[in-house]
């Protein structure tokens, strides 16, 4: 019973993430059709996302060994 519950929970989480990504991609596409984003804005947003991802990764890696 527990493995089925865990599997169902994980499938639900993954589906939620896929739906969220789809909504964000559609929103980005619609914004790009209306506004021309400067190249610096695209590069800056990539650096911000990468910095947050690196922080989370380091934080989780550090907490694994404490």
N, CA, C, O and CB atoms as a CASP TS submission, in Angstrom:
PFRMAT TS
TARGET T0000
AUTHOR 0000-0000-0000
METHOD Language model
MODEL 1
PARENT N/A
ATOM      1  N   UNK     1       0.816  -1.194   0.000  1.00  0.00           N
ATOM      2  CA  UNK     1       0.000   0.000   0.000  1.00  0.00           C
ATOM      3  C   UNK     1       0.868   1.270   0.000  1.00  0.00           C
ATOM      4  O   UNK     1       0.581   2.229  -0.717  1.00  0.00           O
ATOM      5  CB  UNK     1      -0.933  -0.009   1.208  1.00  0.00           C
ATOM      6  N   UNK     2       1.920   1.258   0.807  1.00  0.00           N
ATOM      7  CA  UNK     2       2.794   2.434   0.891  1.00  0.00           C
ATOM      8  C   UNK     2       3.519   2.686  -0.435  1.00  0.00           C
ATOM      9  O   UNK     2       3.582   3.839  -0.861  1.00  0.00           O
ATOM     10  CB  UNK     2       3.819   2.254   2.023  1.00  0.00           C
ATOM     11  N   UNK     3       4.074   1.660  -1.114  1.00  0.00           N
ATOM     12  CA  UNK     3       4.741   1.939  -2.388  1.00  0.00           C
ATOM     13  C   UNK     3       3.802   2.566  -3.425  1.00  0.00           C
ATOM     14  O   UNK     3       4.209   3.455  -4.173  1.00  0.00           O
ATOM     15  CB  UNK     3       5.331   0.658  -2.948  1.00  0.00           C
ATOM     16  N   UNK     4       2.566   2.112  -3.469  1.00  0.00           N
ATOM     17  CA  UNK     4       1.612   2.701  -4.410  1.00  0.00           C
ATOM     18  C   UNK     4       1.329   4.159  -4.060  1.00  0.00           C
ATOM     19  O   UNK     4       1.225   5.005  -4.948  1.00  0.00           O
ATOM     20  CB  UNK     4       0.303   1.898  -4.421  1.00  0.00           C
ATOM     21  N   UNK     5       1.205   4.449  -2.779  1.00  0.00           N
ATOM     22  CA  UNK     5       0.963   5.831  -2.353  1.00  0.00           C
ATOM     23  C   UNK     5       2.153   6.722  -2.701  1.00  0.00           C
ATOM     24  O   UNK     5       1.970   7.843  -3.177  1.00  0.00           O
ATOM     25  CB  UNK     5       0.685   5.889  -0.838  1.00  0.00           C
ATOM     26  N   UNK     6       3.368   6.232  -2.468  1.00  0.00           N
ATOM     27  CA  UNK     6       4.561   7.016  -2.812  1.00  0.00           C
ATOM     28  C   UNK     6       4.669   7.231  -4.313  1.00  0.00           C
ATOM     29  O   UNK     6       4.998   8.326  -4.769  1.00  0.00           O
ATOM     30  CB  UNK     6       5.824   6.324  -2.296  1.00  0.00           C
ATOM     31  N   UNK     7       4.391   6.182  -5.077  1.00  0.00           N
ATOM     32  CA  UNK     7       4.436   6.291  -6.533  1.00  0.00           C
ATOM     33  C   UNK     7       3.413   7.315  -7.019  1.00  0.00           C
ATOM     34  O   UNK     7       3.728   8.165  -7.852  1.00  0.00           O
ATOM     35  CB  UNK     7       4.177   4.918  -7.188  1.00  0.00           C
ATOM     36  N   UNK     8       2.196   7.233  -6.502  1.00  0.00           N
ATOM     37  CA  UNK     8       1.146   8.170  -6.906  1.00  0.00           C
ATOM     38  C   UNK     8       1.515   9.601  -6.535  1.00  0.00           C
ATOM     39  O   UNK     8       1.290  10.526  -7.316  1.00  0.00           O
ATOM     40  CB  UNK     8      -0.190   7.788  -6.260  1.00  0.00           C
ATOM     41  N   UNK     9       2.074   9.782  -5.361  1.00  0.00           N
ATOM     42  CA  UNK     9       2.493  11.113  -4.930  1.00  0.00           C
ATOM     43  C   UNK     9       3.563  11.662  -5.868  1.00  0.00           C
ATOM     44  O   UNK     9       3.481  12.814  -6.295  1.00  0.00           O
ATOM     45  CB  UNK     9       3.018  11.076  -3.484  1.00  0.00           C
ATOM     46  N   UNK    10       4.569  10.843  -6.192  1.00  0.00           N
ATOM     47  CA  UNK    10       5.653  11.299  -7.066  1.00  0.00           C
ATOM     48  C   UNK    10       5.145  11.617  -8.464  1.00  0.00           C
ATOM     49  O   UNK    10       5.575  12.597  -9.072  1.00  0.00           O
ATOM     50  CB  UNK    10       6.752  10.245  -7.143  1.00  0.00           C
ATOM     51  N   UNK    11       4.238  10.803  -8.976  1.00  0.00           N
ATOM     52  CA  UNK    11       3.666  11.080 -10.295  1.00  0.00           C
ATOM     53  C   UNK    11       2.914  12.411 -10.261  1.00  0.00           C
ATOM     54  O   UNK    11       3.016  13.209 -11.193  1.00  0.00           O
ATOM     55  CB  UNK    11       2.720   9.928 -10.741  1.00  0.00           C
ATOM     56  N   UNK    12       2.166  12.645  -9.197  1.00  0.00           N
ATOM     57  CA  UNK    12       1.443  13.910  -9.070  1.00  0.00           C
ATOM     58  C   UNK    12       2.373  15.108  -9.011  1.00  0.00           C
ATOM     59  O   UNK    12       2.102  16.139  -9.626  1.00  0.00           O
ATOM     60  CB  UNK    12       0.575  13.887  -7.840  1.00  0.00           C
ATOM     61  N   UNK    13       3.465  14.979  -8.276  1.00  0.00           N
ATOM     62  CA  UNK    13       4.439  16.072  -8.186  1.00  0.00           C
ATOM     63  C   UNK    13       5.054  16.342  -9.553  1.00  0.00           C
ATOM     64  O   UNK    13       5.173  17.498  -9.960  1.00  0.00           O
ATOM     65  CB  UNK    13       5.544  15.738  -7.157  1.00  0.00           C
ATOM     66  N   UNK    14       5.443  15.300 -10.258  1.00  0.00           N
ATOM     67  CA  UNK    14       6.066  15.472 -11.575  1.00  0.00           C
ATOM     68  C   UNK    14       5.083  16.077 -12.573  1.00  0.00           C
ATOM     69  O   UNK    14       5.461  16.943 -13.361  1.00  0.00           O
ATOM     70  CB  UNK    14       6.587  14.127 -12.101  1.00  0.00           C
ATOM     71  N   UNK    15       3.841  15.637 -12.550  1.00  0.00           N
ATOM     72  CA  UNK    15       2.841  16.219 -13.450  1.00  0.00           C
ATOM     73  C   UNK    15       2.620  17.696 -13.127  1.00  0.00           C
ATOM     74  O   UNK    15       2.470  18.517 -14.031  1.00  0.00           O
ATOM     75  CB  UNK    15       1.509  15.447 -13.349  1.00  0.00           C
ATOM     76  N   UNK    16       2.601  18.027 -11.852  1.00  0.00           N
ATOM     77  CA  UNK    16       2.466  19.428 -11.464  1.00  0.00           C
ATOM     78  C   UNK    16       3.619  20.273 -11.977  1.00  0.00           C
ATOM     79  O   UNK    16       3.412  21.399 -12.429  1.00  0.00           O
ATOM     80  CB  UNK    16       2.376  19.547  -9.960  1.00  0.00           C
ATOM     81  N   UNK    17       4.822  19.742 -11.911  1.00  0.00           N
ATOM     82  CA  UNK    17       5.992  20.470 -12.414  1.00  0.00           C
ATOM     83  C   UNK    17       5.909  20.657 -13.927  1.00  0.00           C
ATOM     84  O   UNK    17       6.230  21.730 -14.439  1.00  0.00           O
ATOM     85  CB  UNK    17       7.290  19.727 -12.045  1.00  0.00           C
ATOM     86  N   UNK    18       5.480  19.621 -14.643  1.00  0.00           N
ATOM     87  CA  UNK    18       5.350  19.730 -16.098  1.00  0.00           C
ATOM     88  C   UNK    18       4.287  20.753 -16.486  1.00  0.00           C
ATOM     89  O   UNK    18       4.476  21.521 -17.429  1.00  0.00           O
ATOM     90  CB  UNK    18       5.009  18.368 -16.705  1.00  0.00           C
ATOM     91  N   UNK    19       3.183  20.764 -15.768  1.00  0.00           N
ATOM     92  CA  UNK    19       2.132  21.744 -16.052  1.00  0.00           C
ATOM     93  C   UNK    19       2.639  23.156 -15.772  1.00  0.00           C
ATOM     94  O   UNK    19       2.373  24.075 -16.547  1.00  0.00           O
ATOM     95  CB  UNK    19       0.867  21.450 -15.209  1.00  0.00           C
ATOM     96  N   UNK    20       3.359  23.330 -14.683  1.00  0.00           N
ATOM     97  CA  UNK    20       3.912  24.649 -14.348  1.00  0.00           C
ATOM     98  C   UNK    20       4.870  25.122 -15.441  1.00  0.00           C
ATOM     99  O   UNK    20       4.803  26.275 -15.868  1.00  0.00           O
ATOM    100  CB  UNK    20       4.640  24.602 -12.983  1.00  0.00           C
ATOM    101  N   UNK    21       5.752  24.247 -15.887  1.00  0.00           N
ATOM    102  CA  UNK    21       6.706  24.613 -16.941  1.00  0.00           C
ATOM    103  C   UNK    21       5.974  24.968 -18.224  1.00  0.00           C
ATOM    104  O   UNK    21       6.347  25.924 -18.905  1.00  0.00           O
ATOM    105  CB  UNK    21       7.700  23.466 -17.200  1.00  0.00           C
ATOM    106  N   UNK    22       4.933  24.210 -18.564  1.00  0.00           N
ATOM    107  CA  UNK    22       4.157  24.505 -19.770  1.00  0.00           C
ATOM    108  C   UNK    22       3.506  25.883 -19.679  1.00  0.00           C
ATOM    109  O   UNK    22       3.518  26.638 -20.651  1.00  0.00           O
ATOM    110  CB  UNK    22       3.086  23.428 -19.993  1.00  0.00           C
ATOM    111  N   UNK    23       2.941  26.213 -18.528  1.00  0.00           N
ATOM    112  CA  UNK    23       2.303  27.524 -18.349  1.00  0.00           C
ATOM    113  C   UNK    23       3.338  28.641 -18.462  1.00  0.00           C
ATOM    114  O   UNK    23       3.078  29.664 -19.095  1.00  0.00           O
ATOM    115  CB  UNK    23       1.583  27.599 -16.980  1.00  0.00           C
ATOM    116  N   UNK    24       4.499  28.451 -17.857  1.00  0.00           N
ATOM    117  CA  UNK    24       5.549  29.474 -17.923  1.00  0.00           C
ATOM    118  C   UNK    24       6.033  29.652 -19.361  1.00  0.00           C
ATOM    119  O   UNK    24       6.234  30.782 -19.805  1.00  0.00           O
ATOM    120  CB  UNK    24       6.733  29.097 -17.004  1.00  0.00           C
ATOM    121  N   UNK    25       6.221  28.562 -20.089  1.00  0.00           N
ATOM    122  CA  UNK    25       6.677  28.673 -21.475  1.00  0.00           C
ATOM    123  C   UNK    25       5.648  29.376 -22.354  1.00  0.00           C
ATOM    124  O   UNK    25       6.013  30.179 -23.212  1.00  0.00           O
ATOM    125  CB  UNK    25       6.980  27.290 -22.041  1.00  0.00           C
ATOM    126  N   UNK    26       4.381  29.086 -22.149  1.00  0.00           N
ATOM    127  CA  UNK    26       3.331  29.774 -22.905  1.00  0.00           C
ATOM    128  C   UNK    26       3.327  31.262 -22.559  1.00  0.00           C
ATOM    129  O   UNK    26       3.204  32.104 -23.449  1.00  0.00           O
ATOM    130  CB  UNK    26       1.941  29.147 -22.613  1.00  0.00           C
ATOM    131  N   UNK    27       3.461  31.591 -21.280  1.00  0.00           N
ATOM    132  CA  UNK    27       3.495  33.002 -20.869  1.00  0.00           C
ATOM    133  C   UNK    27       4.689  33.722 -21.489  1.00  0.00           C
ATOM    134  O   UNK    27       4.556  34.850 -21.964  1.00  0.00           O
ATOM    135  CB  UNK    27       3.551  33.116 -19.333  1.00  0.00           C
ATOM    136  N   UNK    28       5.842  33.081 -21.485  1.00  0.00           N
ATOM    137  CA  UNK    28       7.034  33.688 -22.091  1.00  0.00           C
ATOM    138  C   UNK    28       6.814  33.907 -23.581  1.00  0.00           C
ATOM    139  O   UNK    28       7.168  34.957 -24.117  1.00  0.00           O
ATOM    140  CB  UNK    28       8.280  32.802 -21.860  1.00  0.00           C
ATOM    141  N   UNK    29       6.237  32.929 -24.242  1.00  0.00           N
ATOM    142  CA  UNK    29       5.977  33.054 -25.679  1.00  0.00           C
ATOM    143  C   UNK    29       5.030  34.224 -25.959  1.00  0.00           C
ATOM    144  O   UNK    29       5.250  34.995 -26.893  1.00  0.00           O
ATOM    145  CB  UNK    29       5.381  31.741 -26.236  1.00  0.00           C
ATOM    146  N   UNK    30       3.982  34.352 -25.152  1.00  0.00           N
ATOM    147  CA  UNK    30       3.033  35.453 -25.355  1.00  0.00           C
ATOM    148  C   UNK    30       3.684  36.807 -25.098  1.00  0.00           C
ATOM    149  O   UNK    30       3.419  37.765 -25.824  1.00  0.00           O
ATOM    150  CB  UNK    30       1.817  35.281 -24.445  1.00  0.00           C
ATOM    151  N   UNK    31       4.521  36.901 -24.085  1.00  0.00           N
ATOM    152  CA  UNK    31       5.208  38.163 -23.796  1.00  0.00           C
ATOM    153  C   UNK    31       6.160  38.511 -24.928  1.00  0.00           C
ATOM    154  O   UNK    31       6.260  39.676 -25.311  1.00  0.00           O
ATOM    155  CB  UNK    31       5.976  38.078 -22.458  1.00  0.00           C
ATOM    156  N   UNK    32       6.856  37.529 -25.466  1.00  0.00           N
ATOM    157  CA  UNK    32       7.805  37.792 -26.549  1.00  0.00           C
ATOM    158  C   UNK    32       7.093  38.223 -27.826  1.00  0.00           C
ATOM    159  O   UNK    32       7.675  38.935 -28.645  1.00  0.00           O
ATOM    160  CB  UNK    32       8.652  36.554 -26.821  1.00  0.00           C
ATOM    161  N   UNK    33       5.849  37.806 -28.005  1.00  0.00           N
ATOM    162  CA  UNK    33       5.104  38.243 -29.185  1.00  0.00           C
ATOM    163  C   UNK    33       4.707  39.709 -29.070  1.00  0.00           C
ATOM    164  O   UNK    33       4.582  40.398 -30.082  1.00  0.00           O
ATOM    165  CB  UNK    33       3.859  37.377 -29.381  1.00  0.00           C
ATOM    166  N   UNK    34       4.509  40.189 -27.847  1.00  0.00           N
ATOM    167  CA  UNK    34       4.075  41.570 -27.636  1.00  0.00           C
ATOM    168  C   UNK    34       5.273  42.503 -27.472  1.00  0.00           C
ATOM    169  O   UNK    34       5.291  43.594 -28.041  1.00  0.00           O
ATOM    170  CB  UNK    34       3.165  41.661 -26.404  1.00  0.00           C
ATOM    171  N   UNK    35       6.267  42.082 -26.704  1.00  0.00           N
ATOM    172  CA  UNK    35       7.425  42.922 -26.397  1.00  0.00           C
ATOM    173  C   UNK    35       8.697  42.278 -26.932  1.00  0.00           C
ATOM    174  O   UNK    35       8.861  41.058 -26.892  1.00  0.00           O
ATOM    175  CB  UNK    35       7.541  43.159 -24.875  1.00  0.00           C
ATOM    176  N   UNK    36       9.579  43.111 -27.425  1.00  0.00           N
ATOM    177  CA  UNK    36      10.900  42.643 -27.843  1.00  0.00           C
ATOM    178  C   UNK    36      11.833  42.791 -26.649  1.00  0.00           C
ATOM    179  O   UNK    36      12.185  43.904 -26.260  1.00  0.00           O
ATOM    180  CB  UNK    36      11.436  43.443 -29.095  1.00  0.00           C
ATOM    181  N   UNK    37      12.232  41.657 -26.069  1.00  0.00           N
ATOM    182  CA  UNK    37      13.101  41.700 -24.897  1.00  0.00           C
ATOM    183  C   UNK    37      14.541  41.962 -25.323  1.00  0.00           C
ATOM    184  O   UNK    37      15.032  41.332 -26.259  1.00  0.00           O
ATOM    185  CB  UNK    37      13.005  40.384 -24.098  1.00  0.00           C
ATOM    186  N   UNK    38      15.219  42.882 -24.649  1.00  0.00           N
ATOM    187  CA  UNK    38      16.631  43.109 -24.968  1.00  0.00           C
ATOM    188  C   UNK    38      17.477  41.889 -24.608  1.00  0.00           C
ATOM    189  O   UNK    38      17.150  41.137 -23.690  1.00  0.00           O
ATOM    190  CB  UNK    38      17.155  44.351 -24.229  1.00  0.00           C
ATOM    191  N   UNK    39      18.541  41.714 -25.329  1.00  0.00           N
ATOM    192  CA  UNK    39      19.429  40.562 -25.109  1.00  0.00           C
ATOM    193  C   UNK    39      19.945  40.537 -23.671  1.00  0.00           C
ATOM    194  O   UNK    39      20.082  39.462 -23.087  1.00  0.00           O
ATOM    195  CB  UNK    39      20.617  40.599 -26.095  1.00  0.00           C
ATOM    196  N   UNK    40      20.229  41.695 -23.098  1.00  0.00           N
ATOM    197  CA  UNK    40      20.746  41.753 -21.734  1.00  0.00           C
ATOM    198  C   UNK    40      19.728  41.201 -20.729  1.00  0.00           C
ATOM    199  O   UNK    40      20.116  40.586 -19.736  1.00  0.00           O
ATOM    200  CB  UNK    40      21.117  43.197 -21.370  1.00  0.00           C
ATOM    201  N   UNK    41      18.447  41.413 -20.974  1.00  0.00           N
ATOM    202  CA  UNK    41      17.416  40.898 -20.063  1.00  0.00           C
ATOM    203  C   UNK    41      17.382  39.378 -20.096  1.00  0.00           C
ATOM    204  O   UNK    41      17.206  38.734 -19.061  1.00  0.00           O
ATOM    205  CB  UNK    41      16.032  41.466 -20.432  1.00  0.00           C
ATOM    206  N   UNK    42      17.549  38.810 -21.270  1.00  0.00           N
ATOM    207  CA  UNK    42      17.551  37.349 -21.395  1.00  0.00           C
ATOM    208  C   UNK    42      18.771  36.764 -20.692  1.00  0.00           C
ATOM    209  O   UNK    42      18.652  35.787 -19.953  1.00  0.00           O
ATOM    210  CB  UNK    42      17.534  36.926 -22.884  1.00  0.00           C
ATOM    211  N   UNK    43      19.930  37.350 -20.914  1.00  0.00           N
ATOM    212  CA  UNK    43      21.159  36.860 -20.285  1.00  0.00           C
ATOM    213  C   UNK    43      21.096  37.043 -18.771  1.00  0.00           C
ATOM    214  O   UNK    43      21.489  36.145 -18.026  1.00  0.00           O
ATOM    215  CB  UNK    43      22.391  37.589 -20.860  1.00  0.00           C
ATOM    216  N   UNK    44      20.613  38.183 -18.312  1.00  0.00           N
ATOM    217  CA  UNK    44      20.529  38.438 -16.872  1.00  0.00           C
ATOM    218  C   UNK    44      19.588  37.448 -16.196  1.00  0.00           C
ATOM    219  O   UNK    44      19.893  36.948 -15.113  1.00  0.00           O
ATOM    220  CB  UNK    44      20.061  39.874 -16.607  1.00  0.00           C
ATOM    221  N   UNK    45      18.452  37.160 -16.818  1.00  0.00           N
ATOM    222  CA  UNK    45      17.522  36.206 -16.207  1.00  0.00           C
ATOM    223  C   UNK    45      18.129  34.813 -16.148  1.00  0.00           C
ATOM    224  O   UNK    45      17.887  34.076 -15.192  1.00  0.00           O
ATOM    225  CB  UNK    45      16.201  36.169 -16.985  1.00  0.00           C
ATOM    226  N   UNK    46      18.910  34.441 -17.148  1.00  0.00           N
ATOM    227  CA  UNK    46      19.579  33.137 -17.121  1.00  0.00           C
ATOM    228  C   UNK    46      20.584  33.068 -15.973  1.00  0.00           C
ATOM    229  O   UNK    46      20.685  32.043 -15.298  1.00  0.00           O
ATOM    230  CB  UNK    46      20.286  32.866 -18.461  1.00  0.00           C
ATOM    231  N   UNK    47      21.324  34.150 -15.751  1.00  0.00           N
ATOM    232  CA  UNK    47      22.278  34.171 -14.638  1.00  0.00           C
ATOM    233  C   UNK    47      21.571  34.118 -13.284  1.00  0.00           C
ATOM    234  O   UNK    47      22.046  33.452 -12.364  1.00  0.00           O
ATOM    235  CB  UNK    47      23.151  35.424 -14.719  1.00  0.00           C
ATOM    236  N   UNK    48      20.451  34.810 -13.156  1.00  0.00           N
ATOM    237  CA  UNK    48      19.697  34.787 -11.898  1.00  0.00           C
ATOM    238  C   UNK    48      19.191  33.374 -11.614  1.00  0.00           C
ATOM    239  O   UNK    48      19.328  32.877 -10.496  1.00  0.00           O
ATOM    240  CB  UNK    48      18.511  35.785 -11.950  1.00  0.00           C
ATOM    241  N   UNK    49      18.613  32.736 -12.610  1.00  0.00           N
ATOM    242  CA  UNK    49      18.106  31.371 -12.437  1.00  0.00           C
ATOM    243  C   UNK    49      19.249  30.418 -12.115  1.00  0.00           C
ATOM    244  O   UNK    49      19.107  29.562 -11.241  1.00  0.00           O
ATOM    245  CB  UNK    49      17.360  30.901 -13.703  1.00  0.00           C
ATOM    246  N   UNK    50      20.369  30.548 -12.798  1.00  0.00           N
ATOM    247  CA  UNK    50      21.524  29.695 -12.529  1.00  0.00           C
ATOM    248  C   UNK    50      22.093  29.896 -11.141  1.00  0.00           C
ATOM    249  O   UNK    50      22.510  28.937 -10.492  1.00  0.00           O
ATOM    250  CB  UNK    50      22.594  29.947 -13.545  1.00  0.00           C
ATOM    251  N   UNK    51      22.114  31.143 -10.679  1.00  0.00           N
ATOM    252  CA  UNK    51      22.615  31.429  -9.333  1.00  0.00           C
ATOM    253  C   UNK    51      21.722  30.808  -8.268  1.00  0.00           C
ATOM    254  O   UNK    51      22.216  30.227  -7.302  1.00  0.00           O
ATOM    255  CB  UNK    51      22.719  32.940  -9.112  1.00  0.00           C
ATOM    256  N   UNK    52      20.420  30.927  -8.439  1.00  0.00           N
ATOM    257  CA  UNK    52      19.484  30.322  -7.481  1.00  0.00           C
ATOM    258  C   UNK    52      19.631  28.804  -7.481  1.00  0.00           C
ATOM    259  O   UNK    52      19.645  28.183  -6.418  1.00  0.00           O
ATOM    260  CB  UNK    52      18.026  30.717  -7.818  1.00  0.00           C
ATOM    261  N   UNK    53      19.740  28.207  -8.657  1.00  0.00           N
ATOM    262  CA  UNK    53      19.900  26.751  -8.744  1.00  0.00           C
ATOM    263  C   UNK    53      21.196  26.301  -8.083  1.00  0.00           C
ATOM    264  O   UNK    53      21.215  25.287  -7.386  1.00  0.00           O
ATOM    265  CB  UNK    53      19.874  26.295 -10.208  1.00  0.00           C
ATOM    266  N   UNK    54      22.279  27.042  -8.295  1.00  0.00           N
ATOM    267  CA  UNK    54      23.556  26.689  -7.667  1.00  0.00           C
ATOM    268  C   UNK    54      23.466  26.805  -6.151  1.00  0.00           C
ATOM    269  O   UNK    54      23.974  25.943  -5.434  1.00  0.00           O
ATOM    270  CB  UNK    54      24.685  27.587  -8.197  1.00  0.00           C
ATOM    271  N   UNK    55      22.824  27.863  -5.654  1.00  0.00           N
ATOM    272  CA  UNK    55      22.664  28.034  -4.211  1.00  0.00           C
ATOM    273  C   UNK    55      21.896  26.866  -3.612  1.00  0.00           C
ATOM    274  O   UNK    55      22.307  26.304  -2.597  1.00  0.00           O
ATOM    275  CB  UNK    55      21.947  29.353  -3.900  1.00  0.00           C
ATOM    276  N   UNK    56      20.777  26.497  -4.240  1.00  0.00           N
ATOM    277  CA  UNK    56      19.975  25.379  -3.732  1.00  0.00           C
ATOM    278  C   UNK    56      20.767  24.074  -3.762  1.00  0.00           C
ATOM    279  O   UNK    56      20.704  23.281  -2.822  1.00  0.00           O
ATOM    280  CB  UNK    56      18.684  25.230  -4.554  1.00  0.00           C
ATOM    281  N   UNK    57      21.508  23.857  -4.837  1.00  0.00           N
ATOM    282  CA  UNK    57      22.291  22.621  -4.946  1.00  0.00           C
ATOM    283  C   UNK    57      23.359  22.548  -3.861  1.00  0.00           C
ATOM    284  O   UNK    57      23.523  21.512  -3.217  1.00  0.00           O
ATOM    285  CB  UNK    57      22.945  22.521  -6.331  1.00  0.00           C
ATOM    286  N   UNK    58      24.079  23.636  -3.659  1.00  0.00           N
ATOM    287  CA  UNK    58      25.128  23.658  -2.632  1.00  0.00           C
ATOM    288  C   UNK    58      24.516  23.499  -1.247  1.00  0.00           C
ATOM    289  O   UNK    58      25.061  22.784  -0.406  1.00  0.00           O
ATOM    290  CB  UNK    58      25.941  24.967  -2.707  1.00  0.00           C
ATOM    291  N   UNK    59      23.388  24.160  -1.005  1.00  0.00           N
ATOM    292  CA  UNK    59      22.720  24.066   0.292  1.00  0.00           C
ATOM    293  C   UNK    59      22.266  22.632   0.572  1.00  0.00           C
ATOM    294  O   UNK    59      22.440  22.133   1.684  1.00  0.00           O
ATOM    295  CB  UNK    59      21.517  25.023   0.343  1.00  0.00           C
ATOM    296  N   UNK    60      21.698  21.982  -0.410  1.00  0.00           N
ATOM    297  CA  UNK    60      21.238  20.601  -0.214  1.00  0.00           C
ATOM    298  C   UNK    60      22.411  19.640  -0.086  1.00  0.00           C
ATOM    299  O   UNK    60      22.365  18.709   0.718  1.00  0.00           O
ATOM    300  CB  UNK    60      20.335  20.167  -1.374  1.00  0.00           C
ATOM    301  N   UNK    61      23.458  19.855  -0.867  1.00  0.00           N
ATOM    302  CA  UNK    61      24.639  19.003  -0.772  1.00  0.00           C
ATOM    303  C   UNK    61      25.273  19.135   0.602  1.00  0.00           C
ATOM    304  O   UNK    61      25.692  18.145   1.202  1.00  0.00           O
ATOM    305  CB  UNK    61      25.656  19.357  -1.868  1.00  0.00           C
ATOM    306  N   UNK    62      25.342  20.370   1.098  1.00  0.00           N
ATOM    307  CA  UNK    62      25.922  20.622   2.416  1.00  0.00           C
ATOM    308  C   UNK    62      25.092  19.963   3.515  1.00  0.00           C
ATOM    309  O   UNK    62      25.651  19.394   4.453  1.00  0.00           O
ATOM    310  CB  UNK    62      26.031  22.131   2.671  1.00  0.00           C
ATOM    311  N   UNK    63      23.781  20.033   3.411  1.00  0.00           N
ATOM    312  CA  UNK    63      22.932  19.454   4.460  1.00  0.00           C
ATOM    313  C   UNK    63      22.945  17.926   4.439  1.00  0.00           C
ATOM    314  O   UNK    63      22.569  17.298   5.430  1.00  0.00           O
ATOM    315  CB  UNK    63      21.503  19.953   4.306  1.00  0.00           C
ATOM    316  N   UNK    64      23.365  17.320   3.340  1.00  0.00           N
ATOM    317  CA  UNK    64      23.459  15.856   3.291  1.00  0.00           C
ATOM    318  C   UNK    64      24.558  15.343   4.210  1.00  0.00           C
ATOM    319  O   UNK    64      24.449  14.236   4.738  1.00  0.00           O
ATOM    320  CB  UNK    64      23.717  15.383   1.857  1.00  0.00           C
ATOM    321  N   UNK    65      25.609  16.121   4.410  1.00  0.00           N
ATOM    322  CA  UNK    65      26.765  15.661   5.165  1.00  0.00           C
ATOM    323  C   UNK    65      26.888  16.320   6.533  1.00  0.00           C
ATOM    324  O   UNK    65      27.959  16.272   7.138  1.00  0.00           O
ATOM    325  CB  UNK    65      28.012  15.910   4.378  1.00  0.00           C
ATOM    326  N   UNK    66      25.844  16.919   7.024  1.00  0.00           N
ATOM    327  CA  UNK    66      25.906  17.544   8.350  1.00  0.00           C
ATOM    328  C   UNK    66      25.178  16.690   9.350  1.00  0.00           C
ATOM    329  O   UNK    66      25.113  17.039  10.528  1.00  0.00           O
ATOM    330  CB  UNK    66      25.311  18.960   8.328  1.00  0.00           C
TER
END
